[in-house]
Amino acid sequence: KAEQAEALLKECHGYLHADGYAGFNSLYEKNPITGQSQMMEVACWAHVRRKVYEVHMATSSPAARDLLERMAALFKLEADIRGQAPEERLNARTQYALPLLSQLKEAMEHVLAQGSRKSSLSQALRYALTRWPALIRYTTDGRLDMTNNAAERAIRPIALGRRNWTFAGSDDGGRRAAIMYTLIETAKLNAINPEAYLTNVIARIAQHPMRRIHELLPWNLTL
């Protein structure tokens, strides 16, 4: 629910890279006094592509195929610049991605104007066009990604296994599980063995000063 997203992210400011989940909408709203949003939405191109891909697989639509090929050029660019410094990624996106995105948007608008508004392809394109500012936000900051796939991959083991552990036992159990999932996946993102990380932290946590707890975060701890 939205209340959970708000509670989890209430102290956060900056970018929020996510799918189109409506529970995040309140975080994107501008403060009437400051005119600023708590979080800036960064939408996911993988979700957009998937919707168009599903239409193409179901209908063999030439229009859907054309849009997929245009998106493929954008994904190819991201593959080419993966691992480069944020400044280099931003320069490449400014030079190459922005013109491709402009052409893609025109193609989407043309297809939407020509087809039935109730078609599955039109629904997929409205999903994209209504989120366009958030979809192209990755071109404004080299630290951002084009997709939310990193988070999707991180939660995949939970999604696949949850049928085996239908219940957490209690609300507190659910919160503790979420903390452990977060620590484990964050360790992986920082190229640290999760088991070694947790073993190290548990061994020293009782004597570690609370004011220096940040020293035990995965990106600060040297094993």
ZAMI-206256 format. One record per atom (N, C-alpha, C): x, y, z; residue in three letters. Coordinates in steps of 0.05 Angstrom, whole numbers, plus 5000, padded with zeros to 4 digits. Layout:
<atoms>
XYZALA;...
</atoms>
This chain:
<atoms>
501749765000LYS;500050005000LYS;501750255000LYS;500550474992ALA;502050734991ALA;503150805018ALA;501750745039GLU;502650815066GLU;505250675073GLU;505750435062GLN;508250295067GLN;510550425052GLN;510050505027ALA;512050645011ALA;512850915024ALA;510851055034GLU;511251315046GLU;512851275072GLU;512151075088ALA;513551035113ALA;516450945109ALA;516950785089LEU;519650685083LEU;521450905072LEU;520351085056LEU;521951285043LEU;521551565053LEU;520351595077LYS;519751865087LYS;522152035091LYS;524451915097GLU;526852075102GLU;528552105077GLU;527651995055CYS;529351985030CYS;528652225012CYS;530752314998HIS;530452524978HIS;532252464955HIS;531352534931GLY;533052484908GLY;531452344886GLY;532652144874TYR;531351994853TYR;530151734864TYR;527851654852LEU;526651394858LEU;526251254832LEU;527751044827HIS;527650884802HIS;525850654807HIS;523550644794ALA;521550444799ALA;519750404775ALA;517950204778ASP;515950164757ASP;513650354762ASP;511450314749GLY;509250504751GLY;507350464775GLY;508350344796TYR;506750284820TYR;505550544831TYR;502850554833ALA;501450804841ALA;502050874870ALA;502950684886GLY;503550744914GLY;505750944918GLY;507350994897PHE;509551194900PHE;508651474892PHE;506251504881ASN;505451754869ASN;505651994889ASN;504951954914SER;504952174933SER;507752274937SER;509752104933LEU;512552184936LEU;513552364914LEU;512152344891TYR;512852514868TYR;511452784867TYR;509452814884GLU;507853064884GLU;509553304894GLU;509153534882LYS;510653764890LYS;509453884916LYS;511253974933ASN;510454104958ASN;509254374950ASN;506754444959PRO;505454694951PRO;506954944961PRO;508654904981ILE;510155134992ILE;512755174978ILE;514354954976THR;516954964964THR;516954924934THR;514854794924GLY;514754734895GLY;516554504887GLY;517754374907GLN;519654154902GLN;518253884909GLN;519053674895SER;518153404901SER;520153274920SER;519053104937GLN;520852954955GLN;522652764938GLN;521452634919MET;522952444902MET;522452514872MET;524452484856MET;524152514827MET;523852244814MET;521752204800GLU;521151934788GLU;523051874765GLU;524151634765VAL;525651534742VAL;524251274734VAL;522951284711ALA;521351054702ALA;523150844688ALA;521950614684CYS;523550384674CYS;522850314645CYS;524850314628TRP;524450254600TRP;523949954595TRP;524849784614ALA;524349494610ALA;521349434612ALA;519949584630HIS;517049544632HIS;515649644607HIS;516549864596VAL;515349964571VAL;515749764548VAL;518249674546ARG;518949484524ARG;517249234527ARG;517049134551ARG;515548874556ARG;512748894546ARG;511449124551LYS;508649154542LYS;508449154512LYS;510249284498VAL;510249294469VAL;510949014458VAL;512848884471TYR;513748624462TYR;511448424464TYR;509848434485GLU;507648254489GLU;505548294466GLU;505148544459VAL;503348594436VAL;504348474411VAL;506948514406HIS;508148404381HIS;508048104380HIS;508447964403MET;508347674404MET;505547574399MET;503547734408ALA;500747644406ALA;499547704379ALA;500547924366THR;499148024342THR;500948044318THR;503648014321SER;505548054300SER;505248334287SER;504648524303SER;504148794293SER;506748924282SER;506749014257PRO;509049144245PRO;509749404261PRO;507749544270ALA;508249784286ALA;509649724312ALA;508849514325ALA;510149434350ALA;513049344344ALA;513449204322ARG;516149124315ARG;517949364310ARG;516949564296ASP;518449804291ASP;519249944317ASP;517349964335LEU;517950084361LEU;520049924377LEU;519849664376LEU;521849494390LEU;524649534378LEU;524849564352GLU;527449604340GLU;528549884348GLU;526850074350ARG;527750344359ARG;528750324388ARG;527350184405MET;528150154433MET;530749994434MET;531149804416ALA;533549634416ALA;536049804412ALA;535850014396ALA;538050194392ALA;538850344418ALA;536850414433LEU;537350544459LEU;538650354479LEU;537650104480PHE;538849904498PHE;541649834489PHE;542149834463LYS;544849784453LYS;546849994462LYS;545950244461LEU;547650464471LEU;548350434500LEU;546350354516GLU;546850314545GLU;548750094550GLU;548649884533ALA;550449654536ALA;553349744530ALA;553549924510ASP;556250014502ASP;557550194523ASP;555950344538ILE;557150534557ILE;556950424586ILE;556050184590ARG;555850074617ARG;558650054630ARG;558850144655GLY;561350144669GLY;563050394666GLY;562250574648GLN;563750824644GLN;562951024666GLN;564551224669ALA;564051434689ALA;561451574683ALA;560051674704PRO;557551814699PRO;557752034679PRO;559852184679GLU;560152404660GLU;560252304631GLU;561652084627GLU;561751964600GLU;559051854591GLU;557651724610ARG;555051624603ARG;553151854596ARG;553252064611LEU;551452294606LEU;552052414579LEU;554652444572ASN;555352554546ASN;554352384523ASN;554652124526ALA;553651934505ALA;550651954502ALA;549251974524ARG;546351984523ARG;545452254510ARG;546852464517THR;546152724506THR;546552724476THR;548752604467GLN;549452614439GLN;547852414422GLN;547352174433TYR;546151964417TYR;543351884426TYR;542851864452ALA;540251764461ALA;538051974457ALA;538552224463LEU;536452424460LEU;535152434432LEU;536752444411PRO;535552434384PRO;533852184379PRO;534951954388LEU;533351704385LEU;530751704401LEU;530851824425LEU;528451844441LEU;526452024428LEU;527352244417SER;525452434404SER;524052294380SER;525652144365GLN;524451994342GLN;522551774351GLN;523251644373LEU;521551434384LEU;518851554394LEU;518951774407LYS;516551904417LYS;514751984394LYS;515852094373GLU;514252164349GLU;512951914337GLU;514451694336ALA;513351444325ALA;511051334343ALA;511451354369MET;509351264387MET;506851424384MET;507151694382GLU;504851874379GLU;503451824353GLU;504951764332HIS;503751704306HIS;502151454306HIS;503251244318VAL;501850984320VAL;499251014337VAL;499551164359LEU;497251204377LEU;495051364362LEU;495751554346ALA;493751714331ALA;492351554309ALA;493751354298GLN;492651204276GLN;490950964285GLN;491550854308GLY;490250604316GLY;487850644335GLY;486550424341SER;484250434360SER;485250494388SER;483950664402ARG;484750734429ARG;484450504448ARG;482850304441LYS;482350084459LYS;484149844453LYS;485849864433SER;487649644426SER;489849614448SER;490949374450SER;492949324469SER;495549484464SER;496049534439LEU;498449704432LEU;497949994441LEU;495550094437SER;495050364446SER;495250394476SER;494350184490GLN;494650194520GLN;497550194528GLN;499150034514ALA;502050024520ALA;503350294515ALA;502550424493LEU;503750684486LEU;502850904505LEU;500350894514ARG;499451094533ARG;500951064559ARG;501550814567TYR;503150764591TYR;505850904588TYR;507050894565ALA;509651014560ALA;509451324559ALA;507651424543LEU;507551704538LEU;506651864562LEU;504951754579THR;504151894603THR;506451904624THR;508451744620ARG;510851744638ARG;513351844624ARG;512951984602TRP;515252054585TRP;517352224600TRP;516652434615PRO;518752584630PRO;520352404648PRO;519052204662ALA;520452024679ALA;522151824664ALA;521251744640LEU;522651554624LEU;525251674613LEU;525251934607ILE;527752044595ILE;529452184617ILE;528652154642ARG;530252284663ARG;533052164665ARG;533351914656TYR;536051784658TYR;538051934640TYR;537052094621THR;538852244603THR;539852504616THR;538952564641THR;539752814654THR;541952764675THR;542452514682ASP;544352464703ASP;545752194697ASP;548352194694GLY;549751954686GLY;549751734707GLY;548951794731ARG;548751594752ARG;546351414749ARG;544351514734LEU;541851364732LEU;542051144710LEU;540250954712ASP;540050734692ASP;537550764676ASP;537550624653MET;535250634635MET;533050454645MET;533750254661THR;531750064671THR;532050024701THR;530049894712ASN;530049824740ASN;530749534744ASN;532149414724ASN;532749124724ASN;534449044748ASN;536149214758ALA;537849134780ALA;536149064805ALA;534149234810ALA;532349184832ALA;530548934827ALA;529748904802GLU;528048674795GLU;529648414799GLU;532148414791ARG;533848174795ARG;534248124825ARG;534548334841ALA;535048304869ALA;532648174884ALA;530248234875ILE;527848124889ILE;526947864876ILE;528247774855ARG;527347534841ARG;527347294859ARG;529547244875PRO;529447014892PRO;527147014912PRO;526447254922ILE;524147274940ILE;521547204926ILE;521247314902ALA;518747264886ALA;518446974879ALA;520746844872LEU;520546564865LEU;520146374889LEU;521146454912GLY;521046284935GLY;518746334955GLY;517246544951ARG;515346624971ARG;513046414975ARG;512646254955ARG;510546044959ARG;511445844980ARG;514145824984ASN;515145635004ASN;515145755032ASN;514846015034TRP;514646145061TRP;512446355060TRP;509946255058THR;507646425054THR;507446635075THR;508146575100PHE;507746765122PHE;510346825136PHE;510647075145ALA;513047145161ALA;512647095190ALA;510147035198GLY;509546975226GLY;508447205241GLY;509347455235SER;508347695248SER;509247935232SER;508248165238ASP;509148415225ASP;512148455231ASP;512948415256ASP;515748445263ASP;517448245248ASP;516448005244GLY;517947805228GLY;518347905200GLY;516248025189GLY;516448125162GLY;518448345159GLY;518548525179ARG;520448745179ARG;523348645182ARG;523748445199ARG;526348325202ARG;527248195176ARG;525448055163ALA;526147925138ALA;526848125117ALA;525448355116ALA;526048565097ALA;528848675102ALA;529548715127ILE;532148815134ILE;534348615125ILE;533948365130MET;535948165121MET;536148145091MET;533848155077TYR;533948155048TYR;535548395038TYR;535048625050THR;536448865041THR;539448845045THR;540248755069LEU;543148725074LEU;544448525055LEU;543148305050ILE;544248095033ILE;544548205004ILE;542448324994GLU;542648424966GLU;544548654964GLU;544748824984THR;546549054983THR;549448954984THR;549948745000ALA;552648615000ALA;553348514972ALA;551448384959LYS;551848284932LYS;552548504913LYS;551048734914LEU;551548954897LEU;554349074901LEU;555449044925ASN;558049144931ASN;560248924929ASN;559548704915ALA;561448494909ALA;562548364935ALA;560848344956ILE;561648224981ILE;560047974985ILE;561347754994ASN;559947515001ASN;558047565024ASN;555447535020PRO;553447595041PRO;553947445067PRO;554547185065GLU;555047025089GLU;557447135105GLU;559547195090ALA;561947295104ALA;561347575116ALA;559847735102TYR;559147995112TYR;557547975138TYR;555447815138LEU;553747785162LEU;555247665185LEU;556947475179THR;558547345200THR;560347555214THR;561547725197ASN;563347935208ASN;561848135225ASN;559548225215VAL;557948425229VAL;556948305256VAL;555848065255ILE;554747945280ILE;556947915301ILE;559347855292ALA;561547815310ALA;562448065325ALA;562048295312ARG;563048545324ARG;560748735333ARG;558248675327ILE;556148875331ILE;555648935361ILE;556048745378ALA;555548785407ALA;557348995419ALA;559849015409GLN;561749205420GLN;562049455403GLN;560549465381HIS;560949695363HIS;559249935372HIS;560350175373PRO;558850405382PRO;556550475363PRO;554250535374MET;551950595357MET;552450835339MET;553951035349ARG;554351275333ARG;556151215308ARG;557450985308ARG;559150915285ARG;558050675270ARG;555450645271ILE;554150405258ILE;554550415228ILE;554950655217HIS;555350685188HIS;557850535179HIS;559750495197GLU;562250355190GLU;561750065182GLU;559449955191LEU;558749675185LEU;557049635160LEU;556449855147LEU;554849825122LEU;556549685101LEU;555249545083PRO;556749375063PRO;558849535047PRO;558249785040TRP;560149935024TRP;562450055041TRP;562350035067ASN;564450145084ASN;566149925097ASN;565149685099LEU;566549475114LEU;568449325096LEU;570949305105THR;572949155090THR;573348885104THR;572748675089LEU;572948405101LEU;575748295098LEU;
</atoms>
